Structure formats: C-alpha cells, structure tokens
Amino acid sequence: MMITLNGAPVATRAASLAELLANEGFGAKVATARNGDFVPAGLRAATRLAEGDRIEVVAPTQGG
C-alpha cells in the first residue's frame, strides 16, 4: 500500500504503525501521528495502517 511518511510517498507492507517504524529503522523514542492525530507509543502495535495514511514521525534532537 502507499502511505505518506514525513511528507514522502512510501510503499509498505506494514500492517501496523509499530511494524512500519521497525521496518523504516526508527527507534522507540519518537513521537508519532497518523492523519494528524497523535498516537501514543502504547497504541502503535494496535494502530492499523490504511492506503493513503499520512504518518509523521518526530525524533528528539539535542542542542543548546
């Protein structure tokens, strides 16, 4: 299926948000949203992906 990940089109076979994150190499310490709605870490495995979903993943950065 085709989804949008951080603004870019991506073809994926991942069934859940957790599976997508693992497949794309993201660690556990990220914030996620599906179609504009925040998805807590504890719900990622239960969050099913669908054709056309817009997924945003934000990782913390260090700086000063």
BASE-13620 format. One record per atom (N, C-alpha, C): residue number from 1; residue in three letters; x, y, z. Coordinates in steps of 0.05 Angstrom, whole numbers, plus 32768, in hexadecimal, padded with zeros to 4 digits. Layout:
<rec><pos>NUM</pos><code>Ala</code><xx>X</xx><yy>Y</yy><zz>Z</zz></rec>
...
This chain:
<rec><pos>1</pos><code>Met</code><xx>8011</xx><yy>7FE8</yy><zz>8000</zz></rec>
<rec><pos>1</pos><code>Met</code><xx>8000</xx><yy>8000</yy><zz>8000</zz></rec>
<rec><pos>1</pos><code>Met</code><xx>8012</xx><yy>8019</yy><zz>8000</zz></rec>
<rec><pos>2</pos><code>Met</code><xx>8007</xx><yy>802F</yy><zz>7FF7</zz></rec>
<rec><pos>2</pos><code>Met</code><xx>8015</xx><yy>8048</yy><zz>7FF7</zz></rec>
<rec><pos>2</pos><code>Met</code><xx>800C</xx><yy>8059</yy><zz>800E</zz></rec>
<rec><pos>3</pos><code>Ile</code><xx>801F</xx><yy>8064</yy><zz>801D</zz></rec>
<rec><pos>3</pos><code>Ile</code><xx>801A</xx><yy>8077</yy><zz>8033</zz></rec>
<rec><pos>3</pos><code>Ile</code><xx>802C</xx><yy>808E</yy><zz>802F</zz></rec>
<rec><pos>4</pos><code>Thr</code><xx>8029</xx><yy>80A3</yy><zz>803F</zz></rec>
<rec><pos>4</pos><code>Thr</code><xx>803B</xx><yy>80B9</yy><zz>803F</zz></rec>
<rec><pos>4</pos><code>Thr</code><xx>8049</xx><yy>80B9</yy><zz>805A</zz></rec>
<rec><pos>5</pos><code>Leu</code><xx>8064</xx><yy>80B8</yy><zz>805A</zz></rec>
<rec><pos>5</pos><code>Leu</code><xx>8074</xx><yy>80B7</yy><zz>8072</zz></rec>
<rec><pos>5</pos><code>Leu</code><xx>8085</xx><yy>80D0</yy><zz>8073</zz></rec>
<rec><pos>6</pos><code>Asn</code><xx>8080</xx><yy>80E1</yy><zz>8087</zz></rec>
<rec><pos>6</pos><code>Asn</code><xx>808F</xx><yy>80FA</yy><zz>8089</zz></rec>
<rec><pos>6</pos><code>Asn</code><xx>808F</xx><yy>810A</yy><zz>806F</zz></rec>
<rec><pos>7</pos><code>Gly</code><xx>8078</xx><yy>810A</yy><zz>8061</zz></rec>
<rec><pos>7</pos><code>Gly</code><xx>8076</xx><yy>811A</yy><zz>8049</zz></rec>
<rec><pos>7</pos><code>Gly</code><xx>807E</xx><yy>810C</yy><zz>802F</zz></rec>
<rec><pos>8</pos><code>Ala</code><xx>8088</xx><yy>80F4</yy><zz>8031</zz></rec>
<rec><pos>8</pos><code>Ala</code><xx>8092</xx><yy>80E6</yy><zz>8019</zz></rec>
<rec><pos>8</pos><code>Ala</code><xx>8081</xx><yy>80CD</yy><zz>8014</zz></rec>
<rec><pos>9</pos><code>Pro</code><xx>807A</xx><yy>80C7</yy><zz>7FFB</zz></rec>
<rec><pos>9</pos><code>Pro</code><xx>806B</xx><yy>80AF</yy><zz>7FF5</zz></rec>
<rec><pos>9</pos><code>Pro</code><xx>807D</xx><yy>8096</yy><zz>7FFB</zz></rec>
<rec><pos>10</pos><code>Val</code><xx>8071</xx><yy>8082</yy><zz>8007</zz></rec>
<rec><pos>10</pos><code>Val</code><xx>807F</xx><yy>8069</yy><zz>800E</zz></rec>
<rec><pos>10</pos><code>Val</code><xx>806D</xx><yy>8052</yy><zz>8008</zz></rec>
<rec><pos>11</pos><code>Ala</code><xx>8077</xx><yy>803D</yy><zz>7FFB</zz></rec>
<rec><pos>11</pos><code>Ala</code><xx>8069</xx><yy>8024</yy><zz>7FF8</zz></rec>
<rec><pos>11</pos><code>Ala</code><xx>8071</xx><yy>8012</yy><zz>800F</zz></rec>
<rec><pos>12</pos><code>Thr</code><xx>805D</xx><yy>8006</yy><zz>801C</zz></rec>
<rec><pos>12</pos><code>Thr</code><xx>8062</xx><yy>7FF6</yy><zz>8033</zz></rec>
<rec><pos>12</pos><code>Thr</code><xx>8050</xx><yy>7FDE</yy><zz>8034</zz></rec>
<rec><pos>13</pos><code>Arg</code><xx>8059</xx><yy>7FC9</yy><zz>8041</zz></rec>
<rec><pos>13</pos><code>Arg</code><xx>8048</xx><yy>7FB1</yy><zz>8047</zz></rec>
<rec><pos>13</pos><code>Arg</code><xx>8041</xx><yy>7FB0</yy><zz>8064</zz></rec>
<rec><pos>14</pos><code>Ala</code><xx>804B</xx><yy>7FC4</yy><zz>8074</zz></rec>
<rec><pos>14</pos><code>Ala</code><xx>8046</xx><yy>7FC4</yy><zz>8091</zz></rec>
<rec><pos>14</pos><code>Ala</code><xx>8028</xx><yy>7FC6</yy><zz>8096</zz></rec>
<rec><pos>15</pos><code>Ala</code><xx>801F</xx><yy>7FB6</yy><zz>80A9</zz></rec>
<rec><pos>15</pos><code>Ala</code><xx>8003</xx><yy>7FB6</yy><zz>80B0</zz></rec>
<rec><pos>15</pos><code>Ala</code><xx>7FFD</xx><yy>7FCA</yy><zz>80C7</zz></rec>
<rec><pos>16</pos><code>Ser</code><xx>8011</xx><yy>7FCF</yy><zz>80D7</zz></rec>
<rec><pos>16</pos><code>Ser</code><xx>800D</xx><yy>7FE1</yy><zz>80EE</zz></rec>
<rec><pos>16</pos><code>Ser</code><xx>8021</xx><yy>7FF7</yy><zz>80EF</zz></rec>
<rec><pos>17</pos><code>Leu</code><xx>801C</xx><yy>800C</yy><zz>80FE</zz></rec>
<rec><pos>17</pos><code>Leu</code><xx>802F</xx><yy>8022</yy><zz>8101</zz></rec>
<rec><pos>17</pos><code>Leu</code><xx>8049</xx><yy>8018</yy><zz>810E</zz></rec>
<rec><pos>18</pos><code>Ala</code><xx>8047</xx><yy>8006</yy><zz>8121</zz></rec>
<rec><pos>18</pos><code>Ala</code><xx>805F</xx><yy>7FFB</yy><zz>812E</zz></rec>
<rec><pos>18</pos><code>Ala</code><xx>8070</xx><yy>7FEC</yy><zz>811A</zz></rec>
<rec><pos>19</pos><code>Glu</code><xx>8064</xx><yy>7FDC</yy><zz>8108</zz></rec>
<rec><pos>19</pos><code>Glu</code><xx>8072</xx><yy>7FCD</yy><zz>80F4</zz></rec>
<rec><pos>19</pos><code>Glu</code><xx>807F</xx><yy>7FE1</yy><zz>80E0</zz></rec>
<rec><pos>20</pos><code>Leu</code><xx>8071</xx><yy>7FF6</yy><zz>80D8</zz></rec>
<rec><pos>20</pos><code>Leu</code><xx>807D</xx><yy>8009</yy><zz>80C6</zz></rec>
<rec><pos>20</pos><code>Leu</code><xx>8096</xx><yy>8016</yy><zz>80D2</zz></rec>
<rec><pos>21</pos><code>Leu</code><xx>8094</xx><yy>801E</yy><zz>80EC</zz></rec>
<rec><pos>21</pos><code>Leu</code><xx>80AB</xx><yy>802B</yy><zz>80F9</zz></rec>
<rec><pos>21</pos><code>Leu</code><xx>80C3</xx><yy>8018</yy><zz>80F9</zz></rec>
<rec><pos>22</pos><code>Ala</code><xx>80BE</xx><yy>7FFF</yy><zz>80FF</zz></rec>
<rec><pos>22</pos><code>Ala</code><xx>80D4</xx><yy>7FEB</yy><zz>8100</zz></rec>
<rec><pos>22</pos><code>Ala</code><xx>80E0</xx><yy>7FE8</yy><zz>80E4</zz></rec>
<rec><pos>23</pos><code>Asn</code><xx>80CF</xx><yy>7FE5</yy><zz>80D0</zz></rec>
<rec><pos>23</pos><code>Asn</code><xx>80D8</xx><yy>7FE1</yy><zz>80B4</zz></rec>
<rec><pos>23</pos><code>Asn</code><xx>80E8</xx><yy>7FF9</yy><zz>80AA</zz></rec>
<rec><pos>24</pos><code>Glu</code><xx>80E1</xx><yy>8011</yy><zz>80B3</zz></rec>
<rec><pos>24</pos><code>Glu</code><xx>80EE</xx><yy>8029</yy><zz>80A9</zz></rec>
<rec><pos>24</pos><code>Glu</code><xx>8106</xx><yy>8031</yy><zz>80BA</zz></rec>
<rec><pos>25</pos><code>Gly</code><xx>810C</xx><yy>8022</yy><zz>80CF</zz></rec>
<rec><pos>25</pos><code>Gly</code><xx>8124</xx><yy>8026</yy><zz>80E0</zz></rec>
<rec><pos>25</pos><code>Gly</code><xx>8121</xx><yy>803B</yy><zz>80F5</zz></rec>
<rec><pos>26</pos><code>Phe</code><xx>8109</xx><yy>8042</yy><zz>80FD</zz></rec>
<rec><pos>26</pos><code>Phe</code><xx>8105</xx><yy>8055</yy><zz>8113</zz></rec>
<rec><pos>26</pos><code>Phe</code><xx>8107</xx><yy>8047</yy><zz>812E</zz></rec>
<rec><pos>27</pos><code>Gly</code><xx>8112</xx><yy>8055</yy><zz>8141</zz></rec>
<rec><pos>27</pos><code>Gly</code><xx>8114</xx><yy>804A</yy><zz>815C</zz></rec>
<rec><pos>27</pos><code>Gly</code><xx>80FA</xx><yy>804F</yy><zz>816B</zz></rec>
<rec><pos>28</pos><code>Ala</code><xx>80FA</xx><yy>8046</yy><zz>8184</zz></rec>
<rec><pos>28</pos><code>Ala</code><xx>80E1</xx><yy>8049</yy><zz>8195</zz></rec>
<rec><pos>28</pos><code>Ala</code><xx>80DD</xx><yy>8065</yy><zz>819F</zz></rec>
<rec><pos>29</pos><code>Lys</code><xx>80F1</xx><yy>8075</yy><zz>81A0</zz></rec>
<rec><pos>29</pos><code>Lys</code><xx>80F0</xx><yy>8090</yy><zz>81AB</zz></rec>
<rec><pos>29</pos><code>Lys</code><xx>80E8</xx><yy>80A5</yy><zz>8196</zz></rec>
<rec><pos>30</pos><code>Val</code><xx>80D1</xx><yy>80A2</yy><zz>818A</zz></rec>
<rec><pos>30</pos><code>Val</code><xx>80C7</xx><yy>80B4</yy><zz>8176</zz></rec>
<rec><pos>30</pos><code>Val</code><xx>80AA</xx><yy>80BB</yy><zz>817D</zz></rec>
<rec><pos>31</pos><code>Ala</code><xx>80A0</xx><yy>80D1</yy><zz>8172</zz></rec>
<rec><pos>31</pos><code>Ala</code><xx>8084</xx><yy>80D9</yy><zz>8174</zz></rec>
<rec><pos>31</pos><code>Ala</code><xx>8077</xx><yy>80D2</yy><zz>8159</zz></rec>
<rec><pos>32</pos><code>Thr</code><xx>805F</xx><yy>80C8</yy><zz>815A</zz></rec>
<rec><pos>32</pos><code>Thr</code><xx>8052</xx><yy>80C0</yy><zz>8141</zz></rec>
<rec><pos>32</pos><code>Thr</code><xx>8036</xx><yy>80CC</yy><zz>813F</zz></rec>
<rec><pos>33</pos><code>Ala</code><xx>802E</xx><yy>80D1</yy><zz>8126</zz></rec>
<rec><pos>33</pos><code>Ala</code><xx>8012</xx><yy>80DA</yy><zz>8120</zz></rec>
<rec><pos>33</pos><code>Ala</code><xx>8009</xx><yy>80CB</yy><zz>8107</zz></rec>
<rec><pos>34</pos><code>Arg</code><xx>7FEF</xx><yy>80C4</yy><zz>8107</zz></rec>
<rec><pos>34</pos><code>Arg</code><xx>7FE3</xx><yy>80B8</yy><zz>80EF</zz></rec>
<rec><pos>34</pos><code>Arg</code><xx>7FCC</xx><yy>80CA</yy><zz>80E7</zz></rec>
<rec><pos>35</pos><code>Asn</code><xx>7FCD</xx><yy>80D4</yy><zz>80CF</zz></rec>
<rec><pos>35</pos><code>Asn</code><xx>7FB9</xx><yy>80E6</yy><zz>80C4</zz></rec>
<rec><pos>35</pos><code>Asn</code><xx>7FB3</xx><yy>80FE</yy><zz>80D6</zz></rec>
<rec><pos>36</pos><code>Gly</code><xx>7FC9</xx><yy>8108</yy><zz>80E2</zz></rec>
<rec><pos>36</pos><code>Gly</code><xx>7FC7</xx><yy>8120</yy><zz>80F3</zz></rec>
<rec><pos>36</pos><code>Gly</code><xx>7FC0</xx><yy>811B</yy><zz>8110</zz></rec>
<rec><pos>37</pos><code>Asp</code><xx>7FBB</xx><yy>8102</yy><zz>8118</zz></rec>
<rec><pos>37</pos><code>Asp</code><xx>7FB5</xx><yy>80FB</yy><zz>8133</zz></rec>
<rec><pos>37</pos><code>Asp</code><xx>7FCC</xx><yy>80ED</yy><zz>8141</zz></rec>
<rec><pos>38</pos><code>Phe</code><xx>7FD4</xx><yy>80F7</yy><zz>8158</zz></rec>
<rec><pos>38</pos><code>Phe</code><xx>7FEA</xx><yy>80EC</yy><zz>8168</zz></rec>
<rec><pos>38</pos><code>Phe</code><xx>7FE4</xx><yy>80CE</yy><zz>816E</zz></rec>
<rec><pos>39</pos><code>Val</code><xx>7FF8</xx><yy>80BD</yy><zz>816B</zz></rec>
<rec><pos>39</pos><code>Val</code><xx>7FF5</xx><yy>80A1</yy><zz>8172</zz></rec>
<rec><pos>39</pos><code>Val</code><xx>800A</xx><yy>809A</yy><zz>8188</zz></rec>
<rec><pos>40</pos><code>Pro</code><xx>8001</xx><yy>8095</yy><zz>81A1</zz></rec>
<rec><pos>40</pos><code>Pro</code><xx>8013</xx><yy>808E</yy><zz>81B7</zz></rec>
<rec><pos>40</pos><code>Pro</code><xx>8022</xx><yy>8074</yy><zz>81B0</zz></rec>
<rec><pos>41</pos><code>Ala</code><xx>803A</xx><yy>8072</yy><zz>81BC</zz></rec>
<rec><pos>41</pos><code>Ala</code><xx>804B</xx><yy>805A</yy><zz>81B7</zz></rec>
<rec><pos>41</pos><code>Ala</code><xx>803C</xx><yy>8040</yy><zz>81BD</zz></rec>
<rec><pos>42</pos><code>Gly</code><xx>802C</xx><yy>8040</yy><zz>81D2</zz></rec>
<rec><pos>42</pos><code>Gly</code><xx>801D</xx><yy>8028</yy><zz>81DA</zz></rec>
<rec><pos>42</pos><code>Gly</code><xx>8008</xx><yy>801F</yy><zz>81C7</zz></rec>
<rec><pos>43</pos><code>Leu</code><xx>8000</xx><yy>8031</yy><zz>81B4</zz></rec>
<rec><pos>43</pos><code>Leu</code><xx>7FEB</xx><yy>802A</yy><zz>81A1</zz></rec>
<rec><pos>43</pos><code>Leu</code><xx>7FF5</xx><yy>8025</yy><zz>8185</zz></rec>
<rec><pos>44</pos><code>Arg</code><xx>800F</xx><yy>8027</yy><zz>8181</zz></rec>
<rec><pos>44</pos><code>Arg</code><xx>801A</xx><yy>8024</yy><zz>8166</zz></rec>
<rec><pos>44</pos><code>Arg</code><xx>8016</xx><yy>8008</yy><zz>815A</zz></rec>
<rec><pos>45</pos><code>Ala</code><xx>8018</xx><yy>7FF3</yy><zz>816A</zz></rec>
<rec><pos>45</pos><code>Ala</code><xx>8014</xx><yy>7FD8</yy><zz>8160</zz></rec>
<rec><pos>45</pos><code>Ala</code><xx>7FF7</xx><yy>7FD3</yy><zz>8158</zz></rec>
<rec><pos>46</pos><code>Ala</code><xx>7FE5</xx><yy>7FE1</yy><zz>8165</zz></rec>
<rec><pos>46</pos><code>Ala</code><xx>7FC8</xx><yy>7FDD</yy><zz>815F</zz></rec>
<rec><pos>46</pos><code>Ala</code><xx>7FBE</xx><yy>7FF1</yy><zz>814A</zz></rec>
<rec><pos>47</pos><code>Thr</code><xx>7FCF</xx><yy>8004</yy><zz>8142</zz></rec>
<rec><pos>47</pos><code>Thr</code><xx>7FC7</xx><yy>8017</yy><zz>812E</zz></rec>
<rec><pos>47</pos><code>Thr</code><xx>7FCC</xx><yy>800C</yy><zz>8112</zz></rec>
<rec><pos>48</pos><code>Arg</code><xx>7FB7</xx><yy>8004</yy><zz>8104</zz></rec>
<rec><pos>48</pos><code>Arg</code><xx>7FB8</xx><yy>7FF8</yy><zz>80EA</zz></rec>
<rec><pos>48</pos><code>Arg</code><xx>7FBC</xx><yy>800E</yy><zz>80D5</zz></rec>
<rec><pos>49</pos><code>Leu</code><xx>7FCD</xx><yy>8008</yy><zz>80C1</zz></rec>
<rec><pos>49</pos><code>Leu</code><xx>7FD1</xx><yy>801B</yy><zz>80AB</zz></rec>
<rec><pos>49</pos><code>Leu</code><xx>7FBE</xx><yy>8015</yy><zz>8095</zz></rec>
<rec><pos>50</pos><code>Ala</code><xx>7FB7</xx><yy>802A</yy><zz>8086</zz></rec>
<rec><pos>50</pos><code>Ala</code><xx>7FA5</xx><yy>8028</yy><zz>806F</zz></rec>
<rec><pos>50</pos><code>Ala</code><xx>7FB1</xx><yy>8038</yy><zz>8058</zz></rec>
<rec><pos>51</pos><code>Glu</code><xx>7FA9</xx><yy>8030</yy><zz>8040</zz></rec>
<rec><pos>51</pos><code>Glu</code><xx>7FB2</xx><yy>803E</yy><zz>8028</zz></rec>
<rec><pos>51</pos><code>Glu</code><xx>7FAD</xx><yy>805C</yy><zz>802B</zz></rec>
<rec><pos>52</pos><code>Gly</code><xx>7FC1</xx><yy>806C</yy><zz>8025</zz></rec>
<rec><pos>52</pos><code>Gly</code><xx>7FBE</xx><yy>8089</yy><zz>8026</zz></rec>
<rec><pos>52</pos><code>Gly</code><xx>7FC3</xx><yy>8096</yy><zz>8040</zz></rec>
<rec><pos>53</pos><code>Asp</code><xx>7FC9</xx><yy>8086</yy><zz>8055</zz></rec>
<rec><pos>53</pos><code>Asp</code><xx>7FCF</xx><yy>8092</yy><zz>8070</zz></rec>
<rec><pos>53</pos><code>Asp</code><xx>7FE6</xx><yy>80A5</yy><zz>806E</zz></rec>
<rec><pos>54</pos><code>Arg</code><xx>7FE5</xx><yy>80BA</yy><zz>807E</zz></rec>
<rec><pos>54</pos><code>Arg</code><xx>7FFB</xx><yy>80CD</yy><zz>8081</zz></rec>
<rec><pos>54</pos><code>Arg</code><xx>8007</xx><yy>80C9</yy><zz>809D</zz></rec>
<rec><pos>55</pos><code>Ile</code><xx>8020</xx><yy>80C0</yy><zz>809D</zz></rec>
<rec><pos>55</pos><code>Ile</code><xx>802E</xx><yy>80BA</yy><zz>80B6</zz></rec>
<rec><pos>55</pos><code>Ile</code><xx>8044</xx><yy>80CE</yy><zz>80BA</zz></rec>
<rec><pos>56</pos><code>Glu</code><xx>8045</xx><yy>80D9</yy><zz>80D2</zz></rec>
<rec><pos>56</pos><code>Glu</code><xx>805B</xx><yy>80EB</yy><zz>80D9</zz></rec>
<rec><pos>56</pos><code>Glu</code><xx>806A</xx><yy>80DF</yy><zz>80F0</zz></rec>
<rec><pos>57</pos><code>Val</code><xx>8085</xx><yy>80DF</yy><zz>80EE</zz></rec>
<rec><pos>57</pos><code>Val</code><xx>8096</xx><yy>80D5</yy><zz>8103</zz></rec>
<rec><pos>57</pos><code>Val</code><xx>80AA</xx><yy>80EA</yy><zz>810A</zz></rec>
<rec><pos>58</pos><code>Val</code><xx>80AB</xx><yy>80F1</yy><zz>8124</zz></rec>
<rec><pos>58</pos><code>Val</code><xx>80BE</xx><yy>8106</yy><zz>812D</zz></rec>
<rec><pos>58</pos><code>Val</code><xx>80CF</xx><yy>80FB</yy><zz>8142</zz></rec>
<rec><pos>59</pos><code>Ala</code><xx>80EA</xx><yy>80FD</yy><zz>813E</zz></rec>
<rec><pos>59</pos><code>Ala</code><xx>80FD</xx><yy>80F4</yy><zz>8152</zz></rec>
<rec><pos>59</pos><code>Ala</code><xx>8108</xx><yy>810C</yy><zz>8161</zz></rec>
<rec><pos>60</pos><code>Pro</code><xx>810D</xx><yy>8108</yy><zz>817B</zz></rec>
<rec><pos>60</pos><code>Pro</code><xx>8119</xx><yy>811E</yy><zz>818A</zz></rec>
<rec><pos>60</pos><code>Pro</code><xx>8135</xx><yy>8124</yy><zz>8181</zz></rec>
<rec><pos>61</pos><code>Thr</code><xx>813D</xx><yy>813E</yy><zz>8182</zz></rec>
<rec><pos>61</pos><code>Thr</code><xx>8158</xx><yy>8146</yy><zz>817B</zz></rec>
<rec><pos>61</pos><code>Thr</code><xx>8164</xx><yy>8154</yy><zz>8193</zz></rec>
<rec><pos>62</pos><code>Gln</code><xx>817E</xx><yy>8151</yy><zz>8194</zz></rec>
<rec><pos>62</pos><code>Gln</code><xx>818D</xx><yy>815F</yy><zz>81A9</zz></rec>
<rec><pos>62</pos><code>Gln</code><xx>8199</xx><yy>8178</yy><zz>819E</zz></rec>
<rec><pos>63</pos><code>Gly</code><xx>819B</xx><yy>818C</yy><zz>81AE</zz></rec>
<rec><pos>63</pos><code>Gly</code><xx>81A6</xx><yy>81A5</yy><zz>81A5</zz></rec>
<rec><pos>63</pos><code>Gly</code><xx>81A9</xx><yy>81B8</yy><zz>81BD</zz></rec>
<rec><pos>64</pos><code>Gly</code><xx>81B3</xx><yy>81CF</yy><zz>81B6</zz></rec>
<rec><pos>64</pos><code>Gly</code><xx>81B7</xx><yy>81E1</yy><zz>81CC</zz></rec>
<rec><pos>64</pos><code>Gly</code><xx>81B4</xx><yy>81FD</yy><zz>81C5</zz></rec>
